[in-house]
Every structure is written in C-alpha cells, then in structure tokens.
Amino acid sequence: MYAIRDINLDLGQGDLFGFIGPNGAGKTTTMRIIATLLTPTYGEAYVCGYSIYTHPKDIRRLVGYMPDFFGVYDDMTVIEYLDFFAAAYRIAPQARRKRCDEMLEVVDLEFKRDAYANTLSRGQTQRLGLARVLLHDPAVLLLDEPLSGLDPRARIEMRALMRRLGSMGKTVIVSSHILPELADVCNKVGIIDSGKMIASDDVASMIRQVRPNMAILIELAVQNQLDAAAKLLSNHELVQAVDVVAQSIKATLKVDAGDYSSLATMLVGNGIAIKRFAEEEINLESAFMAFTKGAGAKI
C-alpha cells in the first residue's frame, strides 16, 4: 500500500504550481517529502540541485513550508512571534526586527504588529504563517491548503499574496481542493488522485487535453418563443439534452458534435431571434472532473 507513487514534478524559478486533489490524495505527503520531513520508500527529489537524501539541511534553508493548520503562541504579539522565529532561522540580531517589519508589510499585516497572535482571525493567522516562512527568504515555498477555511475576502487577499510571491521569483507549490481559485493564480497545475499524478501541465494545455472528451455546453438566450426554441434544439441530432433555466437555455451537445453552427441557423430560420449564443468555457474544475472520472484516460 503506497501513499503516493509515480509523482514527477519539474518546476522552475517563478513557477506557481497548483497541486489539486481531494483530501487524502497525497498532496501533504508529497510536500513533506520535498521539505525533507518524510523520507520516501524509494525515488528521488532535488530542490535547487540538492538531494533530499544527502543534503536535507541545505534544502531546509531553501524551503519555506506552511502546513494547513499551525499553532501560535498565546502570550506573544505578532512582532514577537516573528522575532522568535527569525532568531530560530539565525538571522542576525541587528537585522532581525527590520526583516520582521518587511515581512509584515509583504503580507499586509502591519496594522496587527502589536496584537497578540492568538487574537487574529483565520485569514490573518494564515498571513502571519506566510510571513513566518518568508523570514529566511526561501527560494521554494510549500503552501498546504492556504485557502482552507478562509472567508471570501481573505481568499482574495491570499491569492493576491501568492501572485506577488511568484513575481518575486519564488517557486511556489500550493495545494488545494478549491479548484477554480487556483486557475486564477497558478501557471501550472497537477491533478493527483489516490496517490498518483493523473495529469500535470499549464492550465490552458490541461483544458485543451480534456476538450475532445467532453460534451460542449451551449448557453442560449432568445428574444421570444423560449419554449419553441427549446423544443427545436431538443429534436436536433447534435443535441444530447436541453435545460431551460430562468429565461435562458442550456443545450448539452453530443461529444462528437463537431461544428454546431447549424443550431443557430435552424433557430433563425424558424423565426427565433437570438440574443446570446455562446459556448461555455471549460474551467479547471471541469478538467479535474474529466480526468478523475477517466475522461482523460485516452489522452
């Protein structure tokens, strides 16, 4: 029984890699191996040219690992908390406080500088954790479910922070099961399920891969005769299913539908005025579902 196997990653400086998969898929195990906190049964991993077997101490100097949940010290203020870890990272005393202040600015937490760490909200605690792992200026960041449990505003702020880290030239591996949010942040994604990497590529390429194996969904709005339009579409040979939602129509085409321009021609020919006729874009969540259900198996 293996927690993970056949995981292959090759990331460069500045890459933001989204590690996508359900709970228990192997995301955290992989991150812990990269961080040298776990030793794999077999296989090899290199971080900035260093082997996890022969140079774990060098790797730890280069990696910042933020787990999903971490504790804070109740009797420390935010600045004291960071100063404590800066000392643990052996940052010189004369540079320590300046570095802590800089990291608070990076994560936009200066206004909580003198607040006790245990009084922070979940989102603020996540940002404090990010400031902590940035103290020693790591080249690689491992962020395990950083968006988990955050409210909508906090998630937006955390995504903005991750983009900023990429622009700083850091390599970031971020795991999540909140799929659509990673598509806006990461330039590369990997889908893991049951310990195996099912697919790994940039977002656009992943979507192109699953497109031939997925049914096309058309969203349609007409000026009038909604029921008549729905009936015409449901009887067309290219259409698999039709749903009327509010004042619009969603038509699911057959997988091998190909050119579907005849649908619009048919509707107009029957006196139905079209207000909108658009193909729904496949997003990262759709791609994930296609791969994990086996639709990507033919690729």
N, C-alpha and C positions, 0 to 999 in steps of 0.2 A: 504494500500500500504506500503510495507516494503522495506527499502534499503538493508537490509541483514536479513537472518534468518537461523536457523539450522546450524550455524557455530561452529564447535567443533575442538579445537586445543589443543594438549598436547605435549609440547616441553620441552626438557631437556637442561642442560648446554652444550654449544658447538654445538648445532644443528644450521645448516644453512637451513632455511625453505624458499623455493621459493613459493611465492603467485602469482599464474598465473591466468590471466583472461583479457578479453577485457576491454576497457575503459567503466566506468560506472557499472562494475560488482559488486563493493562493497569492493574493496581492501582498498582504502583510508579510508572509513568509519570504517572498522574493525580495522585498525591501530590506528585511532583516539580514538576509544573506549578503546583499550589496553593502549594508552598513557594518558587516563583519560581526553581527550579533548572533548569527546562526552559522553553523558550518554545514554545507551540503553533503549528502552522502557521496555524490560524485558530481563532476562538472567543474567548470572554472568560471571565474568572474574577475574582470580587471576594471579598476577605477583609476582613471588618469594614468594608465600604464602600470599600476601596481596590482599584484595578485592578492586576492583575499586570503590566500593561504600563507604567503611568505612576508607580506607587508601590511598586516592589519592595522598597526599603529599609524603608518603613513596614510592609509585610507581614512582613518577616523579623523585625522587632521584636515582632510579634504572634503569630508561629508558632513552635512547637517541633517539630522533625522528628527522629524516631528511626528510622534505617534498620534493615533486617533484621540486618545484621552491621556492626559498627563496631569499630575498634581502640582499645586503651587503651595508655597509656604505661607501659612496663615498670618504669621507675625512679621512679614516682610512687605515693604512697599514695592511698587513696580520697579523703581530705580534700584532699590536694594537687592531685589531678586535678580535683576540683570547683572549688577555688580558682582554678586556672589558667583554667578556662572562665568562671568568674564575672568574672575580670578581662577576658577577651575580650568578655563582654557589657557591659563598662564599669560594673559595679556598684562603687560607691564602696568604697575600701579599708576604711573603718571599719564598713561594713555587710556586707562580703563573707563573713567567717567565720561570722557569725550566720546568714546566708542559707544557706550550705552545710550547717550543722548542722540547720537547719529542714528542708531537703530530704532529708537522710539520715533524719530522723525520719518524714517523709511516706512514704518508700519502705521503711521498717523496715530500715535498713542501718546504724544507729548502731554496732552491735557490730563492724563491719568498718572503722570510721573510720580506723584507723591501719594497716590491712593494705595490702599492695601490690596495686594494681589488677589486675595480671596473675595474681594467685593466686585470684581469685574464680571461683566456679562459673558456668556459663552463666546460670542464673537470677539470681544475684547481679549479674552483669555487666549483664543486662537492666535490673535495678532501678537500677543505677548510671547507665546510659544515660538512664533516665527521670528520675532526679534531675538529671542534667545539663541536659536540655531544659526542666526546670521552673525553673531558676535565675532566668531573667529574667521569670518569671510570665507566660507566654504565654496569650493568650485561646483559641488554637486549637492542638490537639495532633494531629500526624500520626504514627501508630504503625504502622510497616510490619512486619507479621508478628511482633509482640512475643511471641507464644506459641510460635513455631517453635523446636524443639529443646529445650524445657523438659521436665523430669520432671513427673509429676502434681502433686506438692506445689507446685512453682514455678509451674505454670499456675494453680492455685487462688489463690495469692498474687498473681499478676499480674492476674487477673480482679478480685480484691478491690480492687487499686490503681486499676484503671480505673473501677470503680464510684465510688470515692472522688473521682476527678477529676471525674466528672460531677456529683457532689453539691457540688463546689466551684464549679460554674457554668462549667466549661470545655467548649468544644466539642471532641469527640474523634472523629477518624476513624481507625478501626483496621482494617487489612486482615488477612485470614487465609483459609486453606483448611481450617482446623479448624472445621467448620461448627457443630456443636452447642454449642460453647463460647461463641460469640458471641450465641446466642439468650438466654443467661442474663445477658449483660452489656448488650447494646445495646437501645435503644428503637426504633431504626430500622436497616434493613438495605438494601443494594443488591446485586443479583446482576449481575456482569459476566462476559461470556464473549466471547472473540475481539475484545476492544476495544469492545464495545457493552454498554450498560446494558440488561439484559433486563427488570429489574423493580426498583422502589425504593419502599419503604413501611415502616410499622411491622410488627413480626413477626407480630402477630395478623392484620393485614389480608392479609399475604402468604400466610399459611396458608389464610385464607378464600378467597382467589382460586384457589388450586390445588385445593381440596377438590372442586369439581364435576367436575374432570377426572381424579380419582384413584380407584382402586378402594379400597373400605373393607376393612380387615383386622379380623376379629373374633378375639379370644383367648378360648378356652373351656376350662373345667375341669369335669369331671363326677365324680360320686361313684363311679360304676362304669360298666361297659359302654362303655369308651373306643372300642373298635373299632366297636361298633354305632352310636355317636353319629357317628363319622367317616363311616361309610357312609351314614347318613341325610342328613348335610349334603352329601356329595358328589353325591347324587342330587337335591338341591333346585335348582329353577330359578334361584334368585338367586345360587347359589354357583358361582364360577369354578374354584376349586382348594381342596384341603384337605391340610394337612400335620399329622402327628402328631409333636409334639416333646416328649420325655420323657413326662410324664403330662398334657399339655395338647394342645389342638387349635387350629390357626391356620387360619381359613377366610377366603379371599380372595373378596370378593363382586364381582359384575359392576359396572362403572362406573355403570350406570343402575339399580342395585338399589333405591334409594329406601328405603322402610320395610322393615326386616328383622326386625321383631318376631315374624313368623310362624316364624322359625327356632327361637326359644326355645319357642314354643307347641308346635311339632312335636315337639321333643325331650321335653318334659314329657309330652305326650300319648302318647308311646311308652314311658313309664315310666323315663325317664332323669333322674336328679336332678342339677341344675345347681349347681355350687359357685361358678363365676365365669363371667360373660358380659359382656365389655367390648369396646368399640371402641378400637383402638389409635390414639392421638393422632398426628396428622401433626406432625413436628418440622421445624426449619429445614433439616435435611439432605434430608428428603423433598421439601420445597418447592423446594430448589435443583435436585434431580434432575428434578423435574417441569418446571421452567422450561427447563433446559438441554436436555432431551430433546424440547422442543416442546409439552409438555402445556399450557403456559401461553400458547401462541400464539393460542388462541381468545379469550383474555381481553381 
